[in-house]
């Protein structure tokens, strides 16, 4: 088939660049003609046509580029939105919107030792007999007795023993866990001349402790001495790392009930093996499971340790109960952990508002930032003790303490949860201390 030719005898070009080149040639030709004739009038129409054609060609090319850019931009924008949405979901950014009412539905009862003894499982958050913050959690599962930490001071051993003796009738603690080597978690294991330490008072069958420490304090040295004496009397002593590795006789999962209905699992986190300057991140972490219910204890673990806990335990479940990390510090209960566990009830061992560790009132336990982060998940938050703080000579000082919720007991039998309080059953947000010292987050209003 013959190829059509243009009026100048040349084959037409198939692309914008060739057309533009032809237009340029026409401009040059017209310009030469103009130069030779010096007659602008004869050539102005030709020049105008050439300019118009060139402009039209350029406009088409520009529109094509704009459409291409718009398509690419739209695709990138959609991809970015999808990425942010997915990333934000896993980071918990949308939890305040998505969670709704996650608060635990439970019965609240007056403190009744007989009723508590009849429960299949009871978890006790203890007041420690002084105005210092510390952890001590006693767990009764059938005939099995578990003690997690023994703070806050050596003299607290007397308050702990007086409480535990109501429930532990054979003077034996089947499991003792020391989460990390700070005084407010281990001092009660040592005791004083007037307050017999936990290791001396009770037969401790299995001791599980922190795998690493930087501690050199006198209380830590005394703890090691008392622990070694208990081991010489026959106690099994394991580190958390030995437990997660099922090595040297230790177990990752312990059967507390004897029939597998209540278990205690030691959870891995990287600071069992890695050094850190933050002693809190050496904390032993454990999960109590009772049927479909899960209860999480993380000692004083902070943000980096919590991230490792989440990453190392992809099957970490949502929990009905969470012991407020690090006494409700702003350094604990990170968004990553909360989004994973979505706690329904939170119990905090601390002396609320005490300036023992900081003079920044907003950061005293439980801190405002901690409260803001947990608020989207639940308002069922309880605290053992409140401190009395006064400003003396321009400085805040602790001048006493009083029970807030007092000794707190979370109990569950056949799926029915009951909470017992030795003082008030009020949620944290409804207490006078909270109203006077904290701002109420939107989720709690």
Buried (B, 14 or more C-beta within 10 A) or exposed (E): EEEEEEEEEEEEEEEEEEBBEBBEEBBEBBBEBBEEEEEEEEBEEBBEEBEEBBEEBEEEBEEEEEEEEEEEEEEEEEEEEEEEEEEEEEEBBEBBEEBEEBBBEBEEBEBEEEBBEEBBBBBBBBBBBBBBBBBBBBBBBEEBBBBBBBBBBBBBBBBBBEBBEEBBEEEEBBBBBBBBBBBBBBBBBBBBEEBBBBBBBBBBBBBBBBBBBEBEEEBBEBBBEBBEEBBEEEBBBBBBBBBBBEEEEBBBBBBBBEEEBBBBBBBBBBBBEEEBEBBBBBBBBBBBBBEEBBBBBBBBBBBBBBBBBBBBBEEBBEBBBBBBBBBBBBBBBBBBBBBBBBBBBBBBBBBBBBBBBBEEBEBBBBBBBBBBBBBBBBBBBBBBBBBBBEEEEEEBEBEEBBBBBBBBBBBBEEEEBBBBBBBBBBBBBEBEBBEEBBEEBEBBE
